[in-house]
Amino acid sequence: MGGKTLTRVDLAEAVYRKVGLSRTESAELVETVIDAISDCVVTGETVKLSSFGSFVVRDKNERIGRNPKTGEEVPIKPRRVMVFKPSNKLRDAVNNGNSDQ
């Protein structure tokens, strides 16, 4: 599983090649989209991207955890977590090894 990591630069380059914007405009577009998604998730909104998936913020209640080394019970504070739920189309593509979305 030593695949390449997709970066912002890679996304900007893909926009540059497919859309035809300049490299600077492509980078700004990628940053704008990422910022918009981040802003919505931070405020607790669900972000749904058709045929890709959803970013959902969930509240987790306080619970008791256990230190695996000592076995001591430790309270885990309530917190918010972000979860990504892939769309059925993306899930099927991943399971079938198909990159043609």
C-alpha positions, 0 to 999 in steps of 0.5 A: 500500500505504498501509493502516492499521496495526492497533494494540493499541488497535484490538484492544482496541476490537474485543474491546470491541465483539464480546465485550462486556467493558469497555474496560479488561478488553478492553485487559487481555485483549489485553495478556495474549494478546500477553504470552503469545505474546511469552513463548513466542517469547522462550523459543524455543517455536513459537506456533501460532494455528489458521487464522492462522499460526505464530511460529517461532524459528530459529537462524541460523549464522555466515556471511560477508557482504559490505559492499555499499559497499566489497565487504569480507567481514564475518563475521555472528554467529550469531543467533536470528530469529523467522519468521511462517508464515501458515496456508493459510487466511490465505494463501488469504484474502490472495491472494484479497483475502477478509477473511471468515475 
